[in-house]
Amino acid sequence: MGRHFLRKAVFGLCGLLAGAALSGPAATHEGHDHGAPPPPPVTTLAPRAEVASADFEKDRLT
């Protein structure tokens, strides 16, 4: 158990160190910029459909 456990621990530690070393260049750097955020959408538009209205209720009841 001792030798196999030590081998797995060493390989696991090497894998973690390699992953940490290789993920460093993937971080954002000073030249990475997406610019200004887009403006918010216009929300002053009327709804496209009405679920309940006077005309709908009149037609449904007659």
N, C-alpha and C positions, 0 to 999 in steps of 0.2 A: 504494500500500500504506500509506503513512504516514497519510493523512487518514482512511481507513477504519479502520485499526487504532486511531488516537486516538479516533475516535467510539465504537468498540466498548468501548474501555477506559473512557471517560467514562461511558457508559451502564451498563457493568458495575459501576463504582464507585458510581454513583448507586443502582443496584439493591441493592447490598450495604448501603449506608448507610440506605436506606429500610427494608429488611428488619430491620436492627438497631434502628432507631427504632421500628418498629411491633411488634417482639417484646418490647419492654420492659414494656408494660402487662400482657402475658400471664404474667409471672413471679408467683410467689406473694407475697402481701402478709401483713402482720401479722395480719389477721383471718381468714386461711384456716387452718382447723383441722379435722381429721377426727375428733378425739376419741381416746379410748383404743382401742388395738387390741383386736380380739375375743379372747376366751379361746381357748386351743388346744383342739382336739377331744379328746374322751375316747378313749383308746386301750386301755382295759382290757377291751374286749369280746372275746368268743371269736370265732374265725373262723366264717364262714357255712357253709363246706363243708370237708371233709377229702379230700385226694387219696388218701391211703393210710391205712387203718385195719385193725385185726384183723378186723372184720366184713366189710369189703370184700374183703380177701384171702381169707377163708374162702369167701365166696360165689363168688368168681371161680375158685377152684381146684376146686370140687366140681361 
